[in-house]
Amino acid sequence: MTQQQKTLDEWLAFLGAADIPVLRLTARELGRLHADETRFTARAVADVVTDDPLMTLKLLRHLQRHKLSRQEYELVDVRQVLLMMGLDAFLRDVPATTLVEDMLHGHLDALVQLLQTVRRAQRAAYYAYDWALRLHDLHAEEVYVSALLTHVSEMLMWCFNPGPMLDIHRRQRTDPTRRSADVQREVLGFTGLEFQRRLTLDWGLPELLQNLTDPVLARSSRVRNVMLAVNLARHSAHGWEDAALPDDYLAIGALLRMEVEGVQRLVRRVPVVETGY
């Protein structure tokens, strides 16, 4: 059976057994930290891990599969996870070995699309975390991770199914009026939202990430925080002239109780993020 013919259940089974790839920059930085014992700390390693949505996913999947019986609450703070595991055990059990750049060496167009998705995820996570702190959210780390992983199913498909993903991209560019979900179902047999929802539930990813697909919870401040951050990252990906941004500013202002002018100044201070490509 070819990759294009896999059903949603078959993709979930396949990915459940697959080695999740990571960015080359992640592997390089973890190697540098490990070589310098003065810098090899849980905080430094966590900063590297949480710059990479795929490495974060890899760690959380491992954690879920090896959850201790005495663990009574969800661990989402990556630094706490690393302290619990131990740094040497982390490098041994969750190695940064398979690299996305190697996987997609023959699909450079797909690699570009993947890295653009990663950059949007990094920006969304930065925004969501900043706003969570401003809202005095006691679990800002969960907000950060949830924003970072919002489109992780798409990233996995770019890695493991680049041909059909490029086909979807081409069809949407040819006819921008078509709904993304319709094109995805036409090519893959299922939508990206369906895939993300199943992956989140089956892999036991953070509860907040699961809540993003629940219409009942759409108005909760934490869900709104993540979704507004994701929308802003997408609409500002190619500059600050997108027609959807004024509505984003209004919604963010309502969330943070800020005037639109203040929101504009705030969001444009996002740091430059790199993927190492």
BATILO-670788 format. One record per residue (C-alpha): residue number from 1; residue in one letter; x, y, z. Coordinates in nm, 2 decimals, padded with zeros to 4 digits. Layout:
N
 num residuo   east  north     up
 NUM       a      X      Y      Z
...
This chain:
277
 num residuo   east  north     up
   1       m  00.00  00.00  00.00
   2       t  00.14  00.34 -00.09
   3       q  00.16  00.63  00.15
   4       q -00.11  00.82 -00.04
   5       q -00.36  00.53  00.02
   6       k -00.32  00.51  00.40
   7       t -00.63  00.57  00.60
   8       l -00.63  00.79  00.90
   9       d -00.61  00.48  01.13
  10       e -00.33  00.34  00.93
  11       w -00.14  00.67  00.95
  12       l -00.18  00.68  01.33
  13       a -00.05  00.32  01.35
  14       f  00.24  00.40  01.13
  15       l  00.34  00.72  01.31
  16       g  00.30  00.55  01.64
  17       a  00.58  00.31  01.55
  18       a  00.79  00.57  01.36
  19       d  01.09  00.76  01.49
  20       i  00.99  01.12  01.49
  21       p  01.25  01.33  01.32
  22       v  01.39  01.66  01.46
  23       l  01.56  01.96  01.32
  24       r  01.93  01.95  01.25
  25       l  01.97  02.26  01.46
  26       t  01.82  02.08  01.76
  27       a  02.06  01.78  01.73
  28       r  02.35  02.02  01.69
  29       e  02.26  02.23  02.00
  30       l  02.20  01.93  02.22
  31       g  02.54  01.79  02.12
  32       r  02.70  02.12  02.21
  33       l  02.54  02.13  02.55
  34       h  02.63  01.77  02.62
  35       a  02.99  01.85  02.54
  36       d  03.01  02.14  02.79
  37       e  02.91  02.03  03.14
  38       t  02.89  02.39  03.26
  39       r  02.61  02.45  03.02
  40       f  02.44  02.11  03.03
  41       t  02.15  02.20  03.25
  42       a  01.78  02.11  03.24
  43       r  01.69  02.47  03.17
  44       a  01.93  02.50  02.88
  45       v  01.82  02.16  02.73
  46       a  01.46  02.25  02.77
  47       d  01.51  02.57  02.58
  48       v  01.65  02.37  02.29
  49       v  01.38  02.11  02.30
  50       t  01.10  02.36  02.31
  51       d  01.23  02.55  02.01
  52       d  01.15  02.24  01.80
  53       p  00.79  02.13  01.79
  54       l  00.89  01.78  01.66
  55       m  01.15  01.73  01.94
  56       t  00.89  01.84  02.19
  57       l  00.64  01.59  02.05
  58       k  00.90  01.32  02.06
  59       l  00.96  01.38  02.42
  60       l  00.60  01.40  02.52
  61       r  00.51  01.08  02.33
  62       h  00.80  00.90  02.52
  63       l  00.68  01.04  02.85
  64       q  00.32  00.93  02.79
  65       r  00.43  00.58  02.70
  66       h  00.65  00.55  03.01
  67       k  00.42  00.73  03.25
  68       l  00.50  00.63  03.61
  69       s  00.22  00.47  03.81
  70       r  00.28  00.73  04.09
  71       q  00.24  01.02  03.84
  72       e -00.09  01.17  03.93
  73       y -00.09  01.48  03.72
  74       e  00.00  01.58  03.36
  75       l  00.36  01.69  03.31
  76       v  00.38  01.96  03.04
  77       d  00.67  02.17  03.16
  78       v  00.96  02.03  02.97
  79       r  01.22  02.14  03.23
  80       q  01.03  01.94  03.49
  81       v  01.01  01.64  03.26
  82       l  01.39  01.66  03.21
  83       l  01.45  01.69  03.58
  84       m  01.23  01.38  03.64
  85       m  01.40  01.18  03.36
  86       g  01.75  01.29  03.41
  87       l  01.95  01.45  03.13
  88       d  02.16  01.15  03.04
  89       a  01.85  00.93  03.03
  90       f  01.68  01.19  02.80
  91       l  01.97  01.18  02.55
  92       r  01.97  00.80  02.56
  93       d  01.60  00.73  02.54
  94       v  01.49  01.03  02.32
  95       p  01.78  01.07  02.09
  96       a  01.79  01.35  01.83
  97       t  01.89  01.11  01.56
  98       t  01.66  01.12  01.26
  99       l  01.69  01.47  01.10
 100       v  01.41  01.62  00.89
 101       e  01.67  01.77  00.65
 102       d  01.80  01.42  00.57
 103       m  01.45  01.28  00.54
 104       l  01.34  01.55  00.29
 105       h  01.67  01.58  00.11
 106       g  01.50  01.48 -00.21
 107       h  01.19  01.69 -00.15
 108       l  01.33  02.04 -00.09
 109       d  01.00  02.21 -00.17
 110       a  00.84  02.00  00.11
 111       l  01.13  02.09  00.35
 112       v  01.07  02.46  00.28
 113       q  00.70  02.42  00.37
 114       l  00.78  02.22  00.68
 115       l  01.02  02.48  00.81
 116       q  00.77  02.76  00.74
 117       t  00.52  02.57  00.95
 118       v  00.78  02.53  01.23
 119       r  00.85  02.90  01.23
 120       r  00.48  02.98  01.26
 121       a  00.46  02.74  01.55
 122       q  00.75  02.90  01.72
 123       r  00.60  03.24  01.68
 124       a  00.26  03.13  01.80
 125       a  00.42  02.97  02.11
 126       y  00.60  03.29  02.19
 127       y  00.29  03.50  02.17
 128       a  00.07  03.25  02.36
 129       y  00.33  03.23  02.64
 130       d  00.37  03.60  02.67
 131       w  00.00  03.65  02.69
 132       a -00.04  03.37  02.94
 133       l  00.20  03.55  03.17
 134       r  00.01  03.88  03.12
 135       l -00.31  03.70  03.22
 136       h -00.14  03.55  03.53
 137       d -00.20  03.19  03.40
 138       l -00.04  02.96  03.65
 139       h  00.02  02.70  03.38
 140       a  00.18  02.92  03.11
 141       e  00.41  02.63  03.01
 142       e  00.11  02.42  02.90
 143       v -00.01  02.72  02.69
 144       y  00.33  02.75  02.53
 145       v  00.35  02.38  02.44
 146       s -00.01  02.36  02.32
 147       a  00.05  02.65  02.08
 148       l  00.38  02.49  01.96
 149       l  00.21  02.16  01.88
 150       t -00.12  02.30  01.73
 151       h -00.01  02.20  01.37
 152       v  00.22  01.91  01.46
 153       s  00.01  01.66  01.26
 154       e  00.08  01.87  00.95
 155       m  00.45  01.87  01.02
 156       l  00.45  01.49  01.05
 157       m  00.28  01.47  00.71
 158       w  00.53  01.70  00.55
 159       c  00.80  01.46  00.68
 160       f  00.65  01.13  00.60
 161       n  00.41  01.21  00.31
 162       p  00.57  01.50  00.12
 163       g  00.43  01.42 -00.23
 164       p  00.06  01.44 -00.14
 165       m  00.12  01.74  00.09
 166       l  00.28  01.93 -00.21
 167       d -00.02  01.83 -00.42
 168       i -00.25  01.98 -00.16
 169       h -00.04  02.30 -00.15
 170       r -00.05  02.33 -00.53
 171       r -00.42  02.28 -00.55
 172       q -00.48  02.55 -00.29
 173       r -00.26  02.79 -00.47
 174       t -00.43  02.72 -00.80
 175       d -00.77  02.79 -00.65
 176       p -00.75  02.99 -00.32
 177       t -01.13  02.99 -00.29
 178       r -01.14  02.62 -00.21
 179       r -01.17  02.52  00.16
 180       s -00.85  02.36  00.29
 181       a -01.05  02.08  00.45
 182       d -01.21  01.99  00.11
 183       v -00.87  01.97 -00.06
 184       q -00.72  01.76  00.22
 185       r -01.01  01.52  00.21
 186       e -00.98  01.49 -00.16
 187       v -00.61  01.40 -00.15
 188       l -00.57  01.23  00.18
 189       g -00.91  01.10  00.26
 190       f -00.94  01.29  00.58
 191       t -00.88  01.65  00.70
 192       g -00.59  01.80  00.89
 193       l -00.82  01.88  01.18
 194       e -00.95  01.52  01.20
 195       f -00.59  01.40  01.20
 196       q -00.47  01.65  01.46
 197       r -00.77  01.56  01.69
 198       r -00.70  01.19  01.67
 199       l -00.33  01.23  01.72
 200       t -00.38  01.45  02.02
 201       l -00.61  01.21  02.18
 202       d -00.44  00.88  02.09
 203       w -00.10  01.01  02.20
 204       g -00.22  01.17  02.52
 205       l -00.09  01.51  02.44
 206       p -00.16  01.81  02.67
 207       e -00.53  01.86  02.77
 208       l -00.53  02.21  02.65
 209       l -00.43  02.09  02.30
 210       q -00.72  01.85  02.31
 211       n -00.95  02.14  02.42
 212       l -00.87  02.34  02.11
 213       t -01.09  02.12  01.90
 214       d -01.39  02.13  02.14
 215       p -01.64  02.39  02.04
 216       v -01.78  02.39  02.39
 217       l -01.45  02.53  02.52
 218       a -01.39  02.78  02.24
 219       r -01.46  03.08  02.46
 220       s -01.24  02.99  02.75
 221       s -00.95  03.23  02.79
 222       r -00.68  02.97  02.76
 223       v -00.82  02.83  02.43
 224       r -00.87  03.18  02.29
 225       n -00.52  03.26  02.39
 226       v -00.37  02.97  02.19
 227       m -00.60  03.01  01.89
 228       l -00.54  03.39  01.87
 229       a -00.17  03.33  01.88
 230       v -00.19  03.07  01.61
 231       n -00.40  03.30  01.39
 232       l -00.16  03.59  01.44
 233       a  00.14  03.38  01.36
 234       r -00.02  03.27  01.04
 235       h -00.15  03.60  00.93
 236       s  00.18  03.78  01.00
 237       a  00.40  03.51  00.85
 238       h  00.48  03.72  00.54
 239       g  00.46  04.07  00.69
 240       w  00.22  04.30  00.87
 241       e -00.01  04.39  00.58
 242       d -00.24  04.09  00.58
 243       a -00.61  04.19  00.57
 244       a -00.70  03.96  00.86
 245       l -00.46  04.13  01.11
 246       p -00.70  04.42  01.22
 247       d -00.95  04.16  01.34
 248       d -00.67  03.98  01.51
 249       y -00.57  04.30  01.69
 250       l -00.92  04.36  01.81
 251       a -00.96  04.01  01.94
 252       i -00.62  04.01  02.12
 253       g -00.71  04.35  02.27
 254       a -01.03  04.20  02.41
 255       l -00.83  03.91  02.56
 256       l -00.56  04.12  02.71
 257       r -00.78  04.43  02.78
 258       m -00.56  04.65  02.57
 259       e -00.62  04.91  02.31
 260       v -00.55  04.81  01.95
 261       e -00.25  05.05  01.92
 262       g -00.09  04.88  02.23
 263       v -00.16  04.53  02.08
 264       q  00.02  04.63  01.76
 265       r  00.32  04.75  01.94
 266       l  00.32  04.44  02.16
 267       v  00.30  04.18  01.89
 268       r  00.56  04.33  01.66
 269       r  00.83  04.27  01.93
 270       v  00.83  03.90  01.85
 271       p  01.19  03.78  01.83
 272       v  01.35  03.63  01.52
 273       v  01.34  03.25  01.53
 274       e  01.56  03.02  01.34
 275       t  01.53  02.66  01.23
 276       g  01.89  02.62  01.12
 277       y  01.83  02.58  00.75
